[in-house]
């Protein structure tokens, strides 16, 4: 049945129709949006980092570098995994080793704990990334209707959805 005020039929933009049948089909639309956004974000981070001067880092390595650089505080592997919500510590540990080999990070061992911090080169690369991000992303973002508060609401909703997915993954692991 068509709506005279809206002559276009309702479109469900999903990646997997079999997941969009019945109640809750909107979750499939959300998931498709997250898939597209995730892939666009990872493509952006690698291209931004290449423009900043290092084309050899993966999206995870870029996130780890920025996280270690965050607030100029040393971080442990467990801190990085916790803040980035990464369960597989091996992937983060591999990223840390690669960043150390590239001389973007430095370490300090205290007892059994290893603390990571950005090197001068790593901090400079993060600053160059920041400048590229401002000119290529933030300047364009300012032309959209979304204001800072709108972005904060979206970010809060994404963090809430992250919690829902974490709970669902725990439930699925117990099946």
C-alpha positions as a Markdown table, in Angstrom:
| # | Residue | x | y | z |
|---|---|---|---|---|
| 1 | Unk | 0.0 | 0.0 | 0.0 |
| 2 | Unk | 1.5 | 3.3 | -1.0 |
| 3 | Unk | 1.4 | 6.5 | 1.1 |
| 4 | Unk | 0.1 | 9.5 | -1.0 |
| 5 | Unk | 2.4 | 11.8 | 0.9 |
| 6 | Unk | 5.4 | 9.6 | 0.2 |
| 7 | Unk | 5.2 | 8.0 | -3.2 |
| 8 | Unk | 8.5 | 6.1 | -2.8 |
| 9 | Unk | 8.2 | 2.7 | -1.2 |
| 10 | Unk | 10.0 | 2.2 | 2.1 |
| 11 | Unk | 13.6 | 1.0 | 1.4 |
| 12 | Unk | 15.5 | -1.1 | 3.8 |
| 13 | Unk | 19.2 | -0.5 | 3.3 |
| 14 | Unk | 20.8 | -3.7 | 4.7 |
| 15 | Unk | 23.7 | -5.9 | 3.8 |
| 16 | Unk | 21.9 | -9.2 | 4.6 |
| 17 | Unk | 18.2 | -9.5 | 3.8 |
| 18 | Unk | 17.9 | -12.7 | 5.8 |
| 19 | Unk | 18.9 | -10.7 | 8.9 |
| 20 | Unk | 16.3 | -8.0 | 8.1 |
| 21 | Unk | 13.2 | -10.2 | 8.2 |
| 22 | Unk | 10.5 | -9.6 | 10.8 |
| 23 | Unk | 10.8 | -7.6 | 14.0 |
| 24 | Unk | 14.0 | -5.8 | 14.6 |
| 25 | Unk | 14.9 | -5.3 | 10.9 |
| 26 | Unk | 16.1 | -1.8 | 11.8 |
| 27 | Unk | 19.0 | -3.4 | 13.6 |
| 28 | Unk | 20.2 | -4.8 | 10.3 |
| 29 | Unk | 20.0 | -1.3 | 8.8 |
| 30 | Unk | 22.1 | 0.0 | 11.7 |
| 31 | Unk | 24.6 | -2.8 | 11.3 |
| 32 | Unk | 25.0 | -2.1 | 7.6 |
| 33 | Unk | 25.6 | 1.6 | 8.4 |
| 34 | Unk | 28.2 | 0.6 | 10.9 |
| 35 | Unk | 29.9 | -1.7 | 8.4 |
| 36 | Unk | 30.0 | 1.1 | 5.8 |
| 37 | Unk | 31.2 | 3.6 | 8.4 |
| 38 | Unk | 33.9 | 1.2 | 9.8 |
| 39 | Unk | 35.3 | 0.6 | 6.3 |
| 40 | Unk | 35.3 | 4.3 | 5.4 |
| 41 | Unk | 36.9 | 5.2 | 8.8 |
| 42 | Unk | 39.7 | 2.6 | 8.4 |
| 43 | Unk | 40.3 | 3.8 | 4.8 |
| 44 | Unk | 40.4 | 7.4 | 6.0 |
| 45 | Unk | 42.9 | 6.6 | 8.9 |
| 46 | Unk | 45.3 | 4.9 | 6.6 |
| 47 | Unk | 45.2 | 7.6 | 3.9 |
| 48 | Unk | 45.5 | 10.3 | 6.5 |
| 49 | Unk | 48.5 | 8.6 | 8.0 |
| 50 | Unk | 50.0 | 8.2 | 4.6 |
| 51 | Unk | 49.6 | 11.9 | 3.9 |
| 52 | Unk | 51.1 | 12.6 | 7.3 |
| 53 | Unk | 54.2 | 10.7 | 6.3 |
| 54 | Unk | 53.8 | 7.0 | 7.1 |
| 55 | Unk | 52.0 | 4.9 | 4.5 |
| 56 | Unk | 53.0 | 1.6 | 6.1 |
| 57 | Unk | 50.7 | 1.5 | 9.2 |
| 58 | Unk | 47.5 | -0.6 | 9.4 |
| 59 | Unk | 44.3 | 0.9 | 10.9 |
| 60 | Unk | 45.0 | -0.9 | 14.2 |
| 61 | Unk | 48.5 | 0.3 | 14.4 |
| 62 | Unk | 47.3 | 3.9 | 13.8 |
| 63 | Unk | 44.7 | 3.5 | 16.6 |
| 64 | Unk | 47.3 | 2.1 | 19.0 |
| 65 | Unk | 49.8 | 4.9 | 18.1 |
| 66 | Unk | 47.2 | 7.6 | 18.8 |
| 67 | Unk | 46.1 | 5.8 | 22.0 |
| 68 | Unk | 49.6 | 5.6 | 23.3 |
| 69 | Unk | 50.1 | 9.3 | 22.4 |
| 70 | Unk | 46.8 | 10.3 | 24.2 |
| 71 | Unk | 47.5 | 12.8 | 27.0 |
| 72 | Unk | 51.2 | 12.1 | 26.9 |
| 73 | Unk | 50.8 | 9.3 | 29.4 |
| 74 | Unk | 52.6 | 5.9 | 29.3 |
| 75 | Unk | 50.3 | 3.0 | 28.7 |
| 76 | Unk | 50.5 | -0.8 | 29.3 |
| 77 | Unk | 49.2 | -3.4 | 26.8 |
| 78 | Unk | 46.2 | -4.0 | 29.1 |
| 79 | Unk | 45.4 | -0.2 | 29.2 |
| 80 | Unk | 45.5 | 0.0 | 25.4 |
| 81 | Unk | 43.3 | -3.1 | 24.9 |
| 82 | Unk | 40.8 | -1.9 | 27.5 |
| 83 | Unk | 40.5 | 1.6 | 26.1 |
| 84 | Unk | 40.1 | 0.4 | 22.5 |
| 85 | Unk | 37.8 | -2.5 | 23.6 |
| 86 | Unk | 40.0 | -5.1 | 22.0 |
| 87 | Unk | 39.8 | -8.6 | 23.4 |
| 88 | Unk | 42.6 | -10.1 | 21.4 |
| 89 | Unk | 45.8 | -8.8 | 23.1 |
| 90 | Unk | 48.0 | -10.6 | 20.5 |
| 91 | Unk | 46.9 | -8.3 | 17.7 |
| 92 | Unk | 47.7 | -5.2 | 19.8 |
| 93 | Unk | 51.0 | -6.7 | 21.0 |
| 94 | Unk | 52.0 | -7.3 | 17.4 |
| 95 | Unk | 51.0 | -3.6 | 16.6 |
| 96 | Unk | 53.1 | -2.4 | 19.5 |
| 97 | Unk | 56.2 | -4.4 | 18.3 |
| 98 | Unk | 55.8 | -3.0 | 14.8 |
| 99 | Unk | 55.5 | 0.6 | 16.2 |
| 100 | Unk | 58.6 | 0.0 | 18.3 |
| 101 | Unk | 60.6 | -1.4 | 15.3 |
| 102 | Unk | 59.5 | 1.7 | 13.4 |
| 103 | Unk | 60.8 | 3.9 | 16.2 |
| 104 | Unk | 57.4 | 5.5 | 16.8 |
| 105 | Unk | 57.2 | 4.2 | 20.3 |
| 106 | Unk | 59.6 | 3.7 | 23.2 |
| 107 | Unk | 59.3 | 1.4 | 26.2 |
| 108 | Unk | 60.1 | 1.4 | 29.9 |
| 109 | Unk | 60.1 | -1.9 | 31.8 |
| 110 | Unk | 59.2 | -1.8 | 35.5 |
| 111 | Unk | 59.2 | -5.2 | 37.1 |
| 112 | Unk | 57.1 | -7.4 | 34.9 |
| 113 | Unk | 55.2 | -4.5 | 33.4 |
| 114 | Unk | 56.1 | -2.8 | 30.1 |
| 115 | Unk | 55.0 | 0.8 | 29.6 |
| 116 | Unk | 54.8 | 2.4 | 26.2 |
| 117 | Unk | 55.1 | 6.0 | 25.2 |
| 118 | Unk | 55.4 | 7.8 | 21.9 |
| 119 | Unk | 58.9 | 8.7 | 20.7 |
| 120 | Unk | 59.6 | 12.1 | 19.5 |
| 121 | Unk | 59.1 | 10.8 | 15.9 |
| 122 | Unk | 55.8 | 9.1 | 16.9 |
| 123 | Unk | 54.5 | 12.3 | 18.6 |
| 124 | Unk | 55.5 | 14.3 | 15.5 |
| 125 | Unk | 53.7 | 11.8 | 13.2 |
| 126 | Unk | 50.6 | 12.1 | 15.4 |
| 127 | Unk | 50.8 | 15.9 | 15.1 |
| 128 | Unk | 51.1 | 15.7 | 11.3 |
| 129 | Unk | 48.1 | 13.4 | 11.3 |
| 130 | Unk | 46.2 | 15.9 | 13.4 |
| 131 | Unk | 47.0 | 18.7 | 10.9 |
| 132 | Unk | 45.8 | 16.6 | 7.9 |
| 133 | Unk | 42.7 | 15.6 | 9.8 |
| 134 | Unk | 41.9 | 19.2 | 10.4 |
| 135 | Unk | 42.3 | 20.3 | 6.8 |
| 136 | Unk | 40.7 | 17.3 | 5.2 |
| 137 | Unk | 38.0 | 16.2 | 7.6 |
| 138 | Unk | 37.2 | 18.7 | 10.3 |
| 139 | Unk | 37.0 | 21.7 | 7.9 |
| 140 | Unk | 34.4 | 19.7 | 5.8 |
| 141 | Unk | 32.6 | 18.5 | 8.8 |
| 142 | Unk | 32.0 | 22.1 | 9.9 |
| 143 | Unk | 29.9 | 22.6 | 6.8 |
| 144 | Unk | 27.4 | 19.9 | 7.7 |
| 145 | Unk | 24.3 | 20.5 | 9.8 |
| 146 | Unk | 25.6 | 18.4 | 12.7 |
| 147 | Unk | 26.8 | 20.6 | 15.5 |
| 148 | Unk | 29.3 | 19.5 | 18.2 |
| 149 | Unk | 26.5 | 18.5 | 20.5 |
| 150 | Unk | 24.9 | 16.3 | 17.8 |
| 151 | Unk | 28.2 | 14.5 | 17.4 |
| 152 | Unk | 28.5 | 13.9 | 21.1 |
| 153 | Unk | 25.0 | 12.4 | 21.1 |
| 154 | Unk | 25.9 | 10.1 | 18.2 |
| 155 | Unk | 29.1 | 9.1 | 20.0 |
| 156 | Unk | 27.2 | 8.3 | 23.2 |
| 157 | Unk | 24.7 | 6.2 | 21.2 |
| 158 | Unk | 27.5 | 4.3 | 19.6 |
| 159 | Unk | 29.1 | 3.6 | 23.0 |
| 160 | Unk | 25.7 | 2.3 | 24.2 |
| 161 | Unk | 25.4 | 0.0 | 21.2 |
| 162 | Unk | 28.9 | -1.2 | 21.8 |
| 163 | Unk | 27.8 | -2.3 | 25.3 |
| 164 | Unk | 24.8 | -4.1 | 23.8 |
| 165 | Unk | 27.0 | -6.0 | 21.3 |
| 166 | Unk | 29.4 | -6.9 | 24.2 |
| 167 | Unk | 26.5 | -8.3 | 26.2 |
| 168 | Unk | 25.2 | -10.2 | 23.2 |
| 169 | Unk | 28.6 | -11.6 | 22.5 |
| 170 | Unk | 28.9 | -12.9 | 26.1 |
| 171 | Unk | 25.4 | -14.5 | 25.8 |
| 172 | Unk | 26.4 | -16.1 | 22.5 |
| 173 | Unk | 29.6 | -17.5 | 23.9 |
| 174 | Unk | 27.6 | -19.2 | 26.6 |
| 175 | Unk | 25.4 | -21.1 | 24.1 |
